[in-house]
Amino acid sequence: MQTIKEYVQSNKDRFLEELFALLRFPSVSADPKYKNDVVKTAEFVAQKLKDAGADKVEVCPTAGNPIVYGEKIIDPALPTVLVYGHYDVQPADPLELWETPPFEPTVRDGKIYARGAADDKGQFYMHVKAFEYMIANQALSCNIKFMIEGEEEVGSVNLGTFVKENTERLKSDVIVISDTSMISLEQPSIETGLRGLSYVEVEVTGPNRDLHSGVYGGAVANPATILAKLIASLHDENNHIAIPGFYDDVLELSPAEREALNKAPFDIEEYKQDLGVGDIWGEKGFTTIERTGIRPTLEVNGIWGGYIGEGAKTVLPSKAFAKISMRLVPNQNSERVTELFKKHFEGIAPAYVKVEVKPHHGGEPVVTPTDSIAYKAAEKALEEAFNKKPIPTRGGGSIPIVALFEKELNVKTVLLGFGLDSDNLHSPNEKYGIENYLKGIETIPSFFKYFAELSK
């Protein structure tokens, strides 16, 4: 029997080549033109699960993109681990900012550059290769199920239906998700909470057509200008969100909890230097770690209107648009926050424009327990792999399906992520460290071993 370290080293090149092949699929779920590529990606993942040793593998159709399901039941009396991941990726735009093609993985300085490298192809594929090792070496100590979906980046719109219709098939003792980050390879961590999400699009309409800015400028309200003013009014002078009722349900952490959270290593100068900013910004009275983990936020994700092509066109636009996301914390509810935003934003619109708020998708915030068997198993596995006890942290991102799983399957989740915050998720030049990828494969079998032992 090979140790996991020996197995990873002897198969390192193959593990990387398989991941590169997966990354070459442009499985962009937001753009219908990639529909065929999305389906091909699902079929690739299904085949790799079969190759690794799964007994039952199925590409399950949905009203949208397919879900890949696989399982290996070695003994119904043993605990069952359900691995969730997603094979869809964000759009690669703007393409001109990529140093190398987004769907041709390139290695630079020990990191794999490609769209989906860290989010989430590189991370879920660690589980496929760890599973392969456990099967090949008779080291699988739990039953295992895989559910790899293709719509996470567009809100998992069909996952809820699939979960509700397959509760027996998905029955498990814990769900493991590797779609999050750790502090660093020198200091491992486990995310114990995720923020929820409310995502909306706003449309501001002025005149019934685009106008000549010389003939009509100064006499007719410019929707782009009004939109900018409306957005600017959403934060006050202390950078608090200025929507009535927005903070009503926010669960405030105690001073002791905030102190513990801020014990995570963090260098503000390195943070600014990495981002190329002169100073930080955010809600007054909170640290950067708190602002990105335990406080709600409101951000403009895109804004447009009028002429944005080459050269000049002196136009007063008829319409202006923006996409806005709000990250939510316990005990906020995404539907309530969306309604609060809609009522407020449409309510503050001046008479010379019309404003419409269109809700997109949302998700609920979650906090995972640190005293569970699953958390302790993850803690032991990471400590064994990194020779250092992991720190519990709060994640700034959102994985809406964690709350869905708890509601529909009554199962808690462990967020066993190996990415880094600096991996350029959703941005040009997304990357994932080769060491992170291989370290994840090494660590996952230990989680299974400890979860089985602690479950006795």
ZAMARGU-4260 file (C-alpha; in steps of 0.2 Angstrom, whole numbers, plus 5000, padded with zeros to 4 digits):
<rodrens>
0) 5000/5000/5000 | 5007/5017/4995 | 5005/5032/5007 | 4996/5046/5000 | 5012/5056/4998
5) 5020/5043/4988 | 5004/5041/4977 | 5003/5060/4974 | 5021/5061/4969 | 5021/5046/4958
10) 5005/5052/4949 | 5009/5071/4950 | 5011/5074/4931 | 4995/5064/4927 | 4985/5073/4940
15) 4990/5090/4933 | 4987/5085/4915 | 4969/5079/4920 | 4966/5095/4928 | 4972/5105/4913
20) 4960/5095/4902 | 4946/5099/4913 | 4951/5118/4913 | 4951/5118/4894 | 4932/5116/4894
25) 4925/5134/4893 | 4910/5129/4904 | 4903/5146/4907 | 4885/5144/4914 | 4880/5162/4912
30) 4882/5162/4893 | 4870/5151/4882 | 4883/5150/4868 | 4894/5138/4879 | 4879/5126/4882
35) 4888/5112/4873 | 4904/5115/4882 | 4895/5114/4898 | 4888/5097/4894 | 4904/5090/4888
40) 4912/5096/4904 | 4899/5086/4914 | 4902/5071/4903 | 4921/5073/4907 | 4918/5074/4925
45) 4907/5058/4925 | 4920/5048/4916 | 4934/5053/4928 | 4923/5047/4943 | 4920/5031/4934
50) 4939/5029/4931 | 4942/5033/4949 | 4931/5019/4955 | 4914/5025/4958 | 4901/5011/4956
55) 4886/5022/4950 | 4889/5038/4940 | 4875/5047/4931 | 4874/5064/4922 | 4857/5070/4928
60) 4848/5082/4917 | 4839/5097/4925 | 4829/5111/4917 | 4846/5119/4915 | 4864/5112/4916
65) 4866/5094/4921 | 4872/5088/4938 | 4885/5074/4939 | 4881/5061/4953 | 4892/5047/4958
70) 4894/5035/4973 | 4904/5021/4981 | 4895/5012/4995 | 4907/5000/5003 | 4896/4997/5019
75) 4879/5004/5023 | 4884/5004/5041 | 4898/5016/5039 | 4896/5035/5039 | 4893/5043/5022
80) 4902/5059/5015 | 4894/5069/5001 | 4906/5079/4991 | 4899/5094/4983 | 4907/5105/4969
85) 4903/5114/4953 | 4911/5112/4936 | 4904/5128/4929 | 4914/5144/4929 | 4913/5163/4928
90) 4914/5172/4911 | 4932/5176/4907 | 4929/5194/4902 | 4938/5206/4900 | 4949/5195/4889
95) 4962/5208/4886 | 4967/5208/4904 | 4972/5190/4904 | 4991/5187/4902 | 4988/5170/4894
100) 4972/5163/4887 | 4959/5159/4900 | 4955/5142/4894 | 4972/5136/4890 | 4980/5132/4907
105) 4997/5139/4909 | 5009/5137/4924 | 5019/5152/4930 | 5029/5152/4946 | 5021/5136/4952
110) 5003/5142/4949 | 4990/5136/4937 | 4982/5151/4927 | 4965/5147/4920 | 4947/5152/4922
115) 4940/5139/4935 | 4957/5134/4942 | 4953/5138/4960 | 4934/5141/4958 | 4930/5127/4957
120) 4937/5114/4945 | 4954/5113/4954 | 4946/5111/4971 | 4933/5098/4967 | 4945/5088/4957
125) 4956/5086/4972 | 4942/5075/4979 | 4941/5064/4963 | 4960/5061/4964 | 4959/5058/4983
130) 4945/5046/4980 | 4955/5037/4967 | 4969/5035/4979 | 4958/5028/4993 | 4950/5015/4981
135) 4967/5010/4973 | 4974/5007/4991 | 4959/5000/5000 | 4959/5015/5011 | 4942/5021/5009
140) 4935/5022/5027 | 4918/5030/5023 | 4905/5028/5009 | 4906/5043/4997 | 4894/5052/4986
145) 4898/5066/4973 | 4886/5079/4967 | 4895/5091/4955 | 4883/5104/4947 | 4885/5116/4933
150) 4875/5131/4938 | 4883/5138/4954 | 4890/5153/4946 | 4872/5158/4941 | 4864/5154/4957
155) 4861/5135/4957 | 4844/5139/4950 | 4840/5120/4947 | 4849/5112/4962 | 4835/5115/4974
160) 4823/5104/4964 | 4836/5091/4961 | 4840/5090/4980 | 4821/5089/4985 | 4818/5075/4972
165) 4834/5065/4978 | 4834/5066/4996 | 4836/5048/4999 | 4850/5046/4986 | 4859/5061/4994
170) 4857/5054/5011 | 4873/5057/5021 | 4881/5061/5037 | 4891/5076/5032 | 4894/5087/5016
175) 4911/5092/5011 | 4914/5107/5000 | 4931/5113/4994 | 4926/5130/4986 | 4933/5142/4999
180) 4950/5149/5004 | 4963/5146/5018 | 4974/5159/5025 | 4990/5152/5018 | 5000/5137/5015
185) 5010/5142/5031 | 4994/5144/5041 | 4979/5133/5037 | 4962/5138/5041 | 4944/5132/5040
190) 4930/5143/5036 | 4916/5142/5048 | 4904/5154/5040 | 4898/5161/5024 | 4889/5177/5020
195) 4872/5176/5011 | 4868/5186/4995 | 4855/5197/4987 | 4858/5201/4969 | 4848/5214/4959
200) 4849/5224/4943 | 4843/5242/4942 | 4837/5252/4927 | 4835/5270/4926 | 4825/5278/4912
205) 4824/5296/4907 | 4819/5302/4890 | 4811/5290/4877 | 4826/5290/4866 | 4844/5295/4867
210) 4846/5314/4865 | 4859/5326/4858 | 4869/5332/4874 | 4871/5349/4867 | 4853/5352/4862
215) 4845/5344/4877 | 4859/5344/4890 | 4855/5354/4905 | 4836/5353/4902 | 4833/5335/4903
220) 4839/5323/4917 | 4853/5312/4912 | 4849/5294/4918 | 4868/5290/4920 | 4870/5305/4931
225) 4855/5301/4942 | 4860/5283/4943 | 4877/5288/4950 | 4869/5299/4963 | 4856/5286/4968
230) 4871/5273/4970 | 4881/5286/4980 | 4867/5289/4992 | 4867/5270/4997 | 4882/5273/5009
235) 4883/5287/5022 | 4898/5296/5028 | 4904/5281/5039 | 4901/5269/5024 | 4886/5261/5033
240) 4873/5256/5021 | 4859/5269/5021 | 4844/5258/5017 | 4831/5259/5031 | 4829/5242/5040
245) 4845/5235/5032 | 4854/5231/5048 | 4838/5226/5059 | 4842/5207/5058 | 4861/5208/5059
250) 4868/5196/5072 | 4881/5206/5081 | 4897/5196/5087 | 4902/5198/5105 | 4918/5207/5109
255) 4926/5191/5113 | 4921/5183/5096 | 4928/5198/5087 | 4944/5197/5096 | 4946/5179/5092
260) 4942/5182/5074 | 4956/5196/5073 | 4969/5184/5079 | 4971/5177/5061 | 4987/5183/5054
265) 4984/5199/5043 | 4996/5212/5037 | 4987/5227/5031 | 5002/5234/5021 | 5004/5218/5012
270) 4985/5218/5008 | 4986/5236/5001 | 5002/5232/4991 | 4994/5216/4984 | 4979/5226/4978
275) 4988/5241/4972 | 4978/5253/4983 | 4984/5268/4993 | 4972/5264/5008 | 4958/5253/5013
280) 4939/5258/5014 | 4924/5251/5023 | 4912/5252/5037 | 4918/5263/5051 | 4922/5254/5067
285) 4927/5237/5060 | 4943/5229/5055 | 4946/5223/5037 | 4944/5205/5043 | 4927/5210/5050
290) 4922/5220/5035 | 4925/5205/5024 | 4918/5191/5035 | 4905/5197/5048 | 4898/5213/5041
295) 4885/5215/5027 | 4890/5225/5011 | 4883/5233/4996 | 4893/5233/4980 | 4891/5239/4962
300) 4896/5225/4951 | 4893/5234/4935 | 4887/5250/4928 | 4883/5256/4910 | 4873/5267/4899
305) 4875/5278/4884 | 4890/5277/4872 | 4905/5267/4878 | 4913/5263/4861 | 4929/5270/4853
310) 4930/5289/4850 | 4917/5302/4855 | 4898/5302/4854 | 4889/5317/4862 | 4874/5308/4868
315) 4862/5310/4883 | 4857/5292/4886 | 4839/5286/4887 | 4843/5273/4900 | 4857/5268/4913
320) 4859/5252/4922 | 4869/5244/4936 | 4871/5227/4944 | 4872/5227/4963 | 4876/5213/4975
325) 4873/5213/4994 | 4882/5201/5005 | 4872/5196/5020 | 4876/5190/5038 | 4867/5180/5051
330) 4852/5182/5053 | 4848/5192/5038 | 4836/5185/5025 | 4840/5187/5006 | 4821/5190/5001
335) 4818/5203/5014 | 4834/5212/5010 | 4830/5212/4992 | 4813/5219/4996 | 4820/5233/5007
340) 4832/5238/4993 | 4819/5238/4980 | 4807/5248/4990 | 4821/5261/4995 | 4829/5262/4978
345) 4813/5265/4969 | 4806/5276/4982 | 4821/5289/4981 | 4819/5290/4963 | 4816/5308/4957
350) 4801/5312/4946 | 4811/5316/4931 | 4816/5297/4929 | 4808/5280/4931 | 4817/5267/4941
355) 4815/5248/4941 | 4823/5235/4952 | 4824/5218/4945 | 4829/5204/4958 | 4841/5191/4951
360) 4846/5177/4964 | 4850/5176/4982 | 4856/5164/4996 | 4856/5163/5015 | 4871/5166/5026
365) 4877/5151/5036 | 4888/5147/5051 | 4895/5129/5053 | 4898/5122/5070 | 4916/5120/5076
370) 4912/5107/5089 | 4905/5094/5077 | 4914/5077/5073 | 4916/5083/5055 | 4924/5099/5060
375) 4936/5090/5072 | 4940/5077/5058 | 4945/5092/5046 | 4955/5100/5060 | 4965/5084/5063
380) 4967/5081/5044 | 4974/5099/5041 | 4985/5098/5056 | 4993/5082/5051 | 4996/5089/5033
385) 5002/5106/5038 | 5010/5102/5055 | 5000/5117/5062 | 4983/5118/5069 | 4970/5127/5057
390) 4962/5143/5063 | 4943/5145/5061 | 4939/5160/5050 | 4923/5168/5042 | 4922/5168/5023
395) 4917/5184/5014 | 4909/5175/4999 | 4893/5165/4997 | 4888/5147/4993 | 4869/5148/4994
400) 4867/5129/4993 | 4875/5126/5011 | 4859/5133/5018 | 4849/5123/5006 | 4857/5107/5011
405) 4854/5110/5029 | 4836/5114/5026 | 4832/5099/5014 | 4844/5086/5019 | 4846/5091/5037
410) 4865/5089/5036 | 4879/5101/5041 | 4893/5106/5030 | 4912/5107/5032 | 4921/5120/5021
415) 4938/5112/5017 | 4945/5124/5005 | 4963/5125/4999 | 4962/5141/4988 | 4969/5158/4993
420) 4961/5175/4993 | 4974/5181/4981 | 4969/5168/4968 | 4959/5181/4957 | 4942/5172/4958
425) 4930/5179/4946 | 4944/5190/4939 | 4956/5190/4925 | 4972/5179/4928 | 4963/5167/4940
430) 4976/5155/4947 | 4978/5140/4959 | 4994/5135/4967 | 5000/5117/4961 | 5006/5115/4979
435) 4988/5119/4985 | 4981/5107/4973 | 4992/5092/4978 | 4991/5097/4996 | 4972/5095/4995
440) 4973/5078/4988 | 4985/5073/5002 | 4974/5080/5015 | 4957/5073/5010 | 4960/5055/5014
445) 4965/5059/5031 | 4948/5068/5033 | 4939/5052/5029 | 4950/5042/5041 | 4947/5053/5055
450) 4928/5056/5051 | 4926/5037/5052 | 4936/5035/5068 | 4927/5049/5077 | 4910/5043/5071
455) 4912/5026/5080
</rodrens>
